[in-house]
Amino acid sequence: MITTVALAPDHREAVRELLASVIAQDGVSPLDEAAVLALDGEDAQHLLLEADGVLLGYTSVLADGTVQGMVHPAQRRQGHGTALLRAALEARPDAGVWAHGALEGSLAFLASAGLVETRRLLTLRRPLDEAHPVPAPGPLPEGIEFDSFDVDRDAERWVAVNAAAFADHPEQGALTRDDLDQRLAQDWFDPEDLLVAREDGSLVAFVWIKRERRGAVDQDAEIYVVGTDPAVQGRGLAGALMGRALTRLAEAGVPGVELYVEADNAPALRLYEDRGFAVSGRDVQMRMQVRTAGKG
């Protein structure tokens, strides 16, 4: 039976255990960071498929209509995924359903339900070993100061710059101060890994490094987000900060770094490819195909 509930602590733990089982089987997480953070929030809908008190499947429906779901590997091909998808689409007919990792089975399943691809997110990776040296970072433009993030000084300005830089992005551009504070409270957050550029003392650009374990050097890091105030774009701030971020990680002994970028964002792809990044994975978002009435 599928239930829609506010997650109690035992539900959250069951979802996280299910998530771990799916990741171990598929090698990719079916839930992105926003969906995982929403397990502890109040804005998402949580669809649980249970039998005899055992969680067989779960689907997250975020406030923006983003849908992500999973079924326990031992319970697949029994109609559970279809039931969860149907319930999610009834709740949000406009849903954007993610197939993280663009796994062949997931894409075929969603296509068979009448969904079509509407968005593609690329994962790019760059090694940081001796065979792939990081070029020395160039100087910042005149009048620009390089610094690290200070929450009291920078938080409100970060939200404003992020919103302006990602005005057309459906998720990143919608982040609020509460969303920022939630991320700052995560165990992995390190203010030294949020590099900023200032002009006249005000934050105008940033490159945010994420390491799943704070300060970890035995696993890849992530360039979490890169943003520049549109008022100062074209001055090379993103590239200068990116160079400093890569140097910081390489000097720490981090083996590699990855990031995510929209497949149709040609300027960003050029920036990253010029710095040694190459495509290493894909996520696909799909929606119900809109059928238009034929002319008679």
Disulfide bonds with the S-S distance in Angstrom:
none
